[in-house]
């Protein structure tokens, strides 16, 4: 296969999956992703989501849309979950074996305590994500509105921070840090629009980007032109890695209302479109540009 014209690093929630339904609802997204893979574009999903979610809500519908044939013909796809702690390849028969970096996982006892906390105090607003292997995460119930959730989320974030501190694990939340007995702060509270992750401070989208690019390099030639797409400020770190690695990169922000970050590379918005409508427009642009 000739060198690909483009490489893509994509967040899932926001640009690909609806933040309301948590599934892919824009009618053009699946077909356009398959077309791009068939054209040789290496695509990696870099997400905080669990591998279970990605298999069910992203890989399965892509396979139904013809992804398997595109990968069998030489296409490349890779998935990094939990911001770099979990990863798997995608081949012509679907998702491959899941690999986990257990060195960044939270203690099982802490996860059990958070599960109990959600059940006892926050079950009307959020649920515990049983699919996570390294992080400890909760997510907004789809039956409540965002404003209601965000009020409860603030209370939960404080409770999760206190749970880390009480166990002496070392924690960071916002501007606050409480080190463990060794003087380290290995874990942080990271709220997103629909969830909160308790995670290792070593996890971030740049780590996932590095893992994905390394995989693609093992499989063949790398494109020089890359685009990353996301809906939060932490997603810029995908493009940060690509820029520092010497690639020609731009980042597409599909929720610019949070404020565009100043970067040495170009930051793109899709007009007035946001979330998965902006993601769909971005993919459609490249399908047309590449004549697919």
C-alpha positions as CSV (number, residue, x, y, z in Angstrom):
1,X,0.0,0.0,0.0
2,X,1.3,3.5,-0.8
3,X,1.9,6.0,1.9
4,X,-1.4,7.2,3.4
5,X,-2.5,10.7,2.5
6,X,-3.7,11.4,6.1
7,X,-3.7,10.0,9.6
8,X,-6.5,10.5,12.2
9,X,-6.6,10.4,16.0
10,X,-10.2,10.7,17.1
11,X,-11.8,11.1,20.5
12,X,-15.2,9.3,20.6
13,X,-17.6,11.1,22.9
14,X,-18.5,14.4,21.1
15,X,-17.0,14.1,17.6
16,X,-18.1,10.5,16.8
17,X,-20.7,9.4,19.4
18,X,-23.5,11.6,20.6
19,X,-23.1,13.0,24.1
20,X,-26.9,12.5,24.5
21,X,-27.4,8.9,23.3
22,X,-23.8,7.7,23.8
23,X,-23.9,6.1,20.4
24,X,-23.2,7.0,16.8
25,X,-26.3,8.7,15.4
26,X,-25.0,10.9,12.5
27,X,-25.9,8.9,9.4
28,X,-22.7,9.6,7.5
29,X,-20.1,8.9,10.1
30,X,-19.9,5.1,9.9
31,X,-19.7,5.1,6.1
32,X,-17.2,7.9,5.9
33,X,-14.9,6.2,8.5
34,X,-15.0,3.0,6.4
35,X,-14.2,4.9,3.2
36,X,-11.2,6.5,4.8
37,X,-9.9,3.2,6.2
38,X,-10.3,1.7,2.7
39,X,-8.3,4.6,1.3
40,X,-5.4,3.7,3.6
41,X,-6.0,6.4,6.2
42,X,-4.8,5.0,9.6
43,X,-7.4,5.8,12.2
44,X,-7.0,5.5,16.0
45,X,-9.7,6.2,18.5
46,X,-8.1,7.7,21.6
47,X,-10.7,7.8,24.4
48,X,-11.2,7.6,28.1
49,X,-14.0,5.0,27.4
50,X,-13.7,1.4,28.3
51,X,-12.9,-1.3,25.7
52,X,-16.3,-2.8,26.2
53,X,-18.0,0.5,25.2
54,X,-15.8,0.9,22.2
55,X,-16.4,-2.6,21.0
56,X,-20.2,-2.4,21.4
57,X,-20.8,1.2,20.3
58,X,-18.1,1.9,17.7
59,X,-16.4,-1.3,16.4
60,X,-19.6,-3.4,16.0
61,X,-21.5,-0.8,13.9
62,X,-18.4,-0.1,11.9
63,X,-18.0,-3.8,11.1
64,X,-21.7,-3.9,10.1
65,X,-20.9,-1.0,7.7
66,X,-18.1,-2.8,6.0
67,X,-15.0,-2.1,8.1
68,X,-13.8,-5.7,8.0
69,X,-13.4,-5.7,4.2
70,X,-11.6,-2.4,4.4
71,X,-9.1,-3.8,7.0
72,X,-8.7,-7.0,5.1
73,X,-7.6,-4.9,2.1
74,X,-4.8,-3.4,4.1
75,X,-6.5,-0.7,6.2
76,X,-5.3,0.1,9.7
77,X,-7.3,0.8,12.9
78,X,-6.2,1.0,16.5
79,X,-8.1,1.7,19.8
80,X,-6.6,3.2,22.9
81,X,-9.0,3.2,25.9
82,X,-8.8,4.8,29.4
83,X,-6.4,7.4,28.0
84,X,-3.6,5.0,27.4
85,X,-4.1,2.3,30.0
86,X,-5.9,-0.1,27.7
87,X,-5.5,-0.8,24.0
88,X,-6.4,-3.3,21.3
89,X,-6.1,-3.6,17.5
90,X,-9.0,-3.9,15.1
91,X,-8.8,-6.4,12.3
92,X,-11.0,-7.9,9.6
93,X,-12.8,-10.0,12.2
94,X,-13.3,-7.2,14.8
95,X,-11.5,-6.1,17.9
96,X,-8.4,-8.1,19.0
97,X,-7.0,-9.1,22.4
98,X,-7.2,-6.3,25.0
99,X,-3.9,-5.3,26.7
100,X,-3.8,-3.5,30.0
101,X,-1.1,-1.5,31.7
102,X,-1.7,-2.7,35.3
103,X,1.0,-0.4,36.7
104,X,-1.4,2.6,36.5
105,X,-4.5,0.9,37.9
106,X,-6.2,2.1,41.1
107,X,-6.5,-0.4,44.0
108,X,-9.4,-2.7,43.9
109,X,-10.5,-1.7,47.3
110,X,-10.8,1.9,46.2
111,X,-13.0,0.9,43.2
112,X,-15.2,-1.1,45.6
113,X,-15.6,1.9,47.8
114,X,-16.6,4.2,44.9
115,X,-19.1,1.7,43.7
116,X,-20.7,1.7,47.1
117,X,-20.6,5.5,47.3
118,X,-22.4,5.8,44.0
119,X,-25.1,3.3,45.0
120,X,-25.7,5.0,48.4
121,X,-25.5,8.7,47.4
122,X,-25.5,9.3,43.7
123,X,-27.6,6.6,42.0
124,X,-30.2,9.1,40.9
125,X,-27.6,11.0,38.8
126,X,-24.9,8.7,37.7
127,X,-23.8,5.1,37.4
128,X,-20.5,3.3,38.1
129,X,-18.7,2.2,34.9
130,X,-18.1,-1.5,35.3
131,X,-16.1,-1.7,32.1
132,X,-13.1,0.2,33.3
133,X,-9.9,-1.9,34.0
134,X,-7.5,0.8,35.3
135,X,-9.5,3.9,35.9
136,X,-12.5,4.3,38.3
137,X,-15.2,6.2,36.4
138,X,-18.8,7.3,36.8
139,X,-21.1,8.6,34.1
140,X,-24.2,10.7,33.8
141,X,-27.5,8.8,33.6
142,X,-29.0,9.5,30.2
143,X,-32.4,10.0,31.9
144,X,-31.4,13.3,33.5
145,X,-30.5,16.6,32.1
146,X,-26.9,18.0,32.0
147,X,-27.5,20.8,34.4
148,X,-28.9,18.5,37.1
149,X,-26.0,16.1,36.6
150,X,-23.3,18.8,36.8
151,X,-24.6,19.9,40.2
152,X,-24.4,16.3,41.5
153,X,-21.1,15.8,39.7
154,X,-19.4,18.5,41.8
155,X,-20.5,16.8,45.0
156,X,-19.3,13.4,43.7
157,X,-15.9,14.9,42.7
158,X,-15.4,16.1,46.2
159,X,-16.4,12.8,47.7
160,X,-14.0,10.9,45.3
161,X,-11.2,13.2,46.2
162,X,-11.8,12.7,49.9
163,X,-11.9,8.9,49.4
164,X,-8.4,9.0,47.8
165,X,-7.1,11.2,50.6
166,X,-8.6,9.0,53.4
167,X,-6.8,6.0,51.9
168,X,-3.5,7.8,51.7
169,X,-3.3,7.2,48.0
170,X,-2.2,10.7,47.0
171,X,-4.6,12.9,45.0
172,X,-5.1,15.9,42.8
173,X,-8.3,17.7,42.1
174,X,-8.2,21.1,40.5
175,X,-5.7,23.2,42.3
176,X,-5.6,21.0,45.3
177,X,-3.0,18.2,45.9
178,X,-2.6,15.9,48.9
179,X,0.5,13.7,48.6
180,X,0.8,10.1,49.9
181,X,3.3,9.0,52.6
182,X,6.1,8.9,50.0
183,X,5.4,12.5,49.0
184,X,3.9,11.5,45.6
185,X,0.5,12.4,44.0
186,X,-0.1,9.5,41.7
187,X,-3.9,9.9,41.1
188,X,-6.2,12.7,40.0
189,X,-9.9,13.5,39.6
190,X,-10.7,14.4,36.0
191,X,-14.2,15.6,35.3
192,X,-15.6,15.6,31.7
193,X,-18.9,16.8,30.3
194,X,-20.7,13.5,31.0
195,X,-18.4,11.7,33.5
196,X,-15.7,11.8,36.1
197,X,-12.6,9.7,35.9
198,X,-10.3,8.9,38.8
199,X,-7.0,8.0,37.1
200,X,-3.3,7.9,37.2
201,X,-1.6,11.2,36.6
202,X,0.5,9.5,33.9
203,X,-2.6,8.9,31.7
204,X,-3.5,11.4,29.0
205,X,-4.3,11.6,25.3
206,X,-0.7,12.2,24.4
207,X,0.2,8.8,25.8
208,X,-2.5,7.2,23.8
209,X,-1.4,9.1,20.7
210,X,2.1,7.8,21.1
211,X,0.9,4.2,21.5
212,X,-1.3,4.5,18.4
213,X,1.4,6.0,16.2
214,X,3.9,3.4,17.3
215,X,1.5,0.7,16.3
216,X,0.9,2.3,12.9
217,X,4.6,2.6,12.3
218,X,5.1,-1.1,12.9
219,X,2.4,-1.8,10.2
220,X,3.8,0.4,7.4
221,X,4.6,3.9,6.2
222,X,3.2,6.8,8.2
223,X,1.6,9.8,6.6
224,X,3.2,13.2,7.3
225,X,-0.2,14.9,7.6
226,X,-2.4,14.3,10.6
227,X,-5.6,15.6,12.2
228,X,-6.8,15.1,15.8
229,X,-10.4,15.7,16.7
230,X,-11.9,16.1,20.2
231,X,-14.4,18.0,22.3
232,X,-12.3,18.9,25.4
233,X,-9.1,20.7,26.2
234,X,-7.4,17.5,27.2
235,X,-7.9,16.3,23.6
236,X,-5.4,18.9,22.3
237,X,-2.6,16.7,23.8
238,X,-3.1,14.3,20.9
239,X,-2.0,17.0,18.5
240,X,0.7,18.1,21.0
241,X,2.3,14.7,20.7
242,X,2.1,14.7,16.9
243,X,3.5,18.2,16.6
244,X,6.4,17.4,18.9
245,X,7.1,14.3,16.9
246,X,7.5,16.4,13.8
247,X,4.3,15.7,11.9
248,X,2.2,18.3,10.0
249,X,-0.8,18.5,12.3
250,X,-3.9,20.5,13.1
251,X,-6.5,19.9,15.8
252,X,-10.3,20.0,15.3
253,X,-12.2,21.3,18.4
254,X,-15.8,20.3,18.1
255,X,-16.8,22.1,21.4
256,X,-15.1,25.5,21.0
257,X,-17.4,27.1,23.6
258,X,-15.0,25.9,26.2
259,X,-12.4,28.2,24.7
260,X,-9.8,27.5,22.0
261,X,-6.3,26.9,23.2
262,X,-3.3,28.7,21.8
263,X,-1.1,26.2,20.0
264,X,1.8,26.4,17.5
265,X,-0.3,24.3,15.1
266,X,-3.6,25.2,13.5
267,X,-6.8,24.8,15.5
268,X,-9.9,24.2,13.4
269,X,-13.6,24.6,14.1
270,X,-16.5,23.4,11.9
271,X,-18.3,26.7,11.6
272,X,-21.3,26.7,13.9
273,X,-21.5,23.0,14.1
274,X,-20.6,21.2,17.4
275,X,-20.2,17.7,18.8
276,X,-20.9,14.8,16.4
277,X,-22.4,17.1,13.8
278,X,-19.0,18.8,13.6
279,X,-17.3,15.4,13.6
280,X,-19.5,14.3,10.7
281,X,-18.7,17.5,8.7
282,X,-15.0,17.0,9.3
283,X,-15.1,13.4,8.0
284,X,-17.2,14.3,5.0
285,X,-14.8,17.0,4.1
286,X,-11.9,14.6,3.9
287,X,-13.9,12.0,2.0
288,X,-14.7,14.6,-0.6
289,X,-11.1,16.0,-0.6
290,X,-9.7,12.6,-1.2
291,X,-12.2,11.8,-3.9
292,X,-13.7,8.7,-2.1
